[in-house]
């Protein structure tokens, strides 16, 4: 049996010179579109310090397999 545990998105922002900032969103919808994922990344970039760049967004899905 396969049980869905959840999905999370991690937005990575390069704030210039500083360590890469990682912002995590848990319990996101199943199979979000690429457009929506990148839109979220751009929103988080706009809320970061001036000159920040969006490095990328990572989608992690967790499933549990049981007998």
C-alpha positions in Angstrom: 0.0 0.0 0.0 1.2 3.5 -0.8 0.4 6.3 1.6 1.2 10.0 0.7 2.9 11.7 3.6 3.2 15.1 2.1 5.0 17.6 -0.2 7.2 20.5 0.6 8.8 23.3 -1.4 12.1 24.9 -0.6 12.8 28.3 -2.2 16.5 29.1 -2.4 17.5 32.8 -2.6 21.0 34.1 -3.1 21.1 37.3 -1.1 24.6 38.3 -2.4 27.6 37.5 -0.4 25.6 35.9 2.4 24.8 32.3 2.7 22.0 31.0 0.5 18.6 31.6 2.2 16.3 28.6 2.2 12.5 29.2 2.8 10.4 26.0 3.3 6.7 25.6 2.7 5.2 22.3 4.0 2.0 20.6 3.0 1.8 22.0 -0.5 -0.6 20.7 -3.1 0.2 17.5 -5.2 2.0 18.2 -8.5 2.0 22.0 -8.5 2.6 23.5 -12.0 6.1 24.8 -12.8 4.6 28.2 -13.4 3.1 28.4 -9.9 6.3 27.1 -8.2 8.5 29.7 -10.0 5.9 32.4 -9.2 6.2 31.6 -5.5 10.0 31.8 -5.9 9.7 35.2 -7.5 7.4 36.5 -4.7 9.9 35.4 -2.1 12.7 37.0 -4.0 10.8 40.3 -4.1 10.4 40.1 -0.3 14.1 39.5 0.3 16.9 42.1 0.5 17.5 44.2 -2.6 19.7 42.6 -5.2 18.7 39.0 -4.2 18.4 36.4 -6.9 16.2 33.3 -7.1 18.6 30.3 -7.2 15.8 27.7 -7.6 12.9 25.9 -6.0 13.0 22.2 -4.8 9.9 20.1 -4.6 10.2 17.1 -2.2 7.4 14.5 -2.1 7.2 11.8 0.6 5.4 8.4 0.2 5.2 5.5 2.7 5.2 2.0 1.3 3.7 -0.7 3.6 2.6 -4.3 3.3 
